[in-house]
Amino acid sequence: MKIAVLHGAIINAGDFLIKNRAISLLKYFYPDSEIVEYYRNQSLEEKLPEINACDILVFAGGPGYCNGFYPRMAPVTDDLNKIKIPVMLLGMGWWEHNSDVVSQYSYQFEEPMRALFQKAMEKGLKMGCRDIATVNVLRNNGYDNIAMTGCPAWYDLEHIGITRYTGKGLTSSRKICISDCGNMANWGLAVELT
């Protein structure tokens, strides 16, 4: 199997973790697969023949369930019908400046995002969600073909079989590292956390 992975691992350590863990998960379930990586922040029109030669195209993590993701943040192609292989949305989340419950139930997806969702559901695949807020937003917009997968970064393959917390592990810490997402608007919040 040949898997094309679109990711946002460009400047942010968290995005690199998401990409690495998504690829690890794919290799875990498809050990003989070949993974081909693409940055999602650029047009891939010229790469479409190469991508269409793969078995599946995976959008790996990030704030993918928000207006502007496609085509602004992920301008893969100007026409999603040019993608001839199944599209999987893996562990992506909803992001909005105000993510309270009222916003979750009032948020409406615009046509470009609806087209991406339609492409993802074309082959019967479920759309993977990283959190319950994302599930709420998608369901409110009429999408039920979804799966609460969590974020790829949450998976540690050494402990994938553990189904409950056993209380073992770190009992104290001396240092906590915070990875800013590259948006300076979040700087004040990051400072407050330290």
C-alpha positions in Angstrom: 0.0 0.0 0.0 1.2 3.5 -0.8 -0.1 6.3 1.4 0.1 10.0 0.6 0.2 12.0 3.8 -0.6 15.8 3.9 0.7 17.5 7.0 1.4 20.9 8.5 4.8 20.1 10.1 6.5 23.3 9.0 7.5 25.5 12.0 5.7 24.2 15.1 7.0 21.3 17.3 3.4 20.2 18.0 2.7 19.8 14.3 5.9 17.7 13.9 4.7 15.5 16.7 1.3 15.1 15.1 2.9 14.2 11.7 5.3 11.7 13.3 2.6 10.0 15.3 0.2 9.9 12.4 2.8 8.2 10.2 3.6 5.8 13.1 0.0 4.9 13.4 -0.3 4.3 9.7 2.8 2.1 9.7 1.5 0.3 12.8 -1.8 -0.7 11.0 -0.2 -1.0 7.5 3.4 -2.2 8.3 4.3 -2.9 4.6 3.1 0.5 3.4 5.1 3.2 1.8 4.5 6.7 3.1 4.9 9.7 0.9 4.8 13.1 2.6 3.5 16.4 1.3 3.1 19.8 2.9 -0.5 20.8 3.0 0.2 24.6 2.8 0.9 24.6 -0.9 -0.9 23.7 -4.1 -0.2 20.2 -5.2 -1.6 20.5 -8.7 1.8 19.4 -10.2 2.0 16.5 -7.8 -1.5 15.1 -8.5 -0.4 12.3 -10.8 2.0 11.2 -8.1 -0.6 11.5 -5.4 -3.2 9.7 -7.5 -0.8 6.8 -7.9 -1.1 6.2 -4.2 -3.8 4.1 -2.6 -5.1 6.8 -0.2 -4.6 10.5 0.6 -4.5 11.2 4.4 -4.9 14.7 5.9 -3.0 14.2 9.1 -4.1 16.2 12.1 -4.4 19.9 12.7 -7.3 22.4 12.7 -8.8 20.9 9.6 -12.5 21.3 10.5 -12.7 25.0 10.1 -13.7 27.4 7.3 -10.6 28.4 5.5 -8.7 25.1 5.9 -9.5 24.2 2.3 -8.5 25.9 0.2 -6.7 28.6 2.1 -4.6 26.6 4.6 -4.6 23.4 2.4 -4.8 24.5 -1.2 -4.2 21.0 -2.5 -6.1 21.5 -5.8 -8.6 23.9 -7.2 -10.9 21.0 -8.0 -11.2 18.1 -5.6 -12.5 15.9 -8.4 -9.0 15.7 -9.6 -8.1 13.6 -6.6 -9.0 10.0 -7.8 -8.1 8.1 -4.6 -9.9 7.9 -1.3 -9.3 10.8 1.1 -9.0 10.2 4.9 -9.3 13.0 7.4 -7.3 11.6 10.4 -7.6 13.1 13.9 -8.3 16.7 12.8 -10.0 19.2 14.9 -12.2 22.2 14.9 -10.7 25.6 15.8 -12.4 28.9 16.4 -11.4 32.0 18.4 -14.4 31.3 20.7 -14.8 27.6 21.2 -17.5 27.7 23.8 -20.5 25.4 23.6 -22.7 28.1 21.9 -20.1 28.5 19.2 -19.9 24.7 18.7 -23.6 24.6 17.9 -23.9 27.7 15.8 -20.8 27.2 13.6 -21.6 26.6 10.0 -19.2 25.2 7.4 -18.9 27.0 4.1 -19.1 25.3 0.7 -15.4 24.7 0.1 -15.2 22.7 3.4 -18.4 20.9 2.6 -16.8 19.8 -0.7 -13.8 18.5 1.2 -16.0 16.5 3.5 -18.0 15.1 0.6 -14.7 14.0 -1.0 -13.7 12.3 2.3 -17.0 10.5 2.6 -17.1 9.5 -1.1 -15.6 6.0 -0.4 -17.5 5.5 2.9 -14.6 6.5 5.2 -15.4 8.1 8.5 -14.0 11.5 9.3 -11.6 11.3 12.3 -12.1 13.9 15.0 -9.6 14.8 17.7 -12.0 16.0 20.4 -15.7 16.2 21.4 -16.0 19.9 20.3 -15.2 18.7 16.8 -17.7 16.0 17.0 -20.3 18.5 18.2 -19.6 20.9 15.3 -19.7 18.2 12.6 -22.9 16.7 14.0 -24.6 20.1 14.2 -23.7 20.5 10.5 -25.4 17.2 9.6 -22.4 14.9 9.5 -22.7 11.6 11.2 -20.1 9.6 9.4 -17.5 10.5 12.0 -15.2 8.7 14.4 -13.8 10.1 17.7 -10.2 9.1 17.1 -8.4 11.7 19.2 -5.3 13.5 17.9 -2.5 11.3 16.4 -0.1 12.9 18.9 -2.0 11.2 21.8 -1.0 7.7 20.7 2.1 6.0 22.2 2.5 2.7 20.3 4.4 1.2 23.2 1.2 1.5 25.3 -1.4 1.1 22.6 -3.0 -2.0 24.2 -3.6 -0.2 27.6 -7.2 0.6 28.0 -7.2 2.3 31.4 -4.8 4.4 33.4 -2.9 2.3 35.9 -1.4 5.2 38.0 2.1 4.4 37.0 4.5 6.9 35.4 5.6 10.3 36.4 4.7 11.4 39.9 6.4 14.8 39.7 8.1 17.0 37.3 10.7 19.8 37.4 10.1 21.3 34.0 7.2 21.7 31.6 7.9 22.6 28.0 5.2 24.5 26.0 5.2 24.6 22.2 3.6 27.7 20.9 1.6 27.1 17.7 3.4 29.9 15.8 0.5 32.4 16.4 1.8 35.4 18.3 -1.8 36.1 19.4 -1.4 33.1 21.8 1.8 34.4 23.4 0.1 35.9 26.5 -1.7 32.6 27.2 1.6 30.7 26.8 3.3 33.0 29.3 0.5 32.6 31.8 0.9 28.8 31.7 4.6 29.0 32.7 
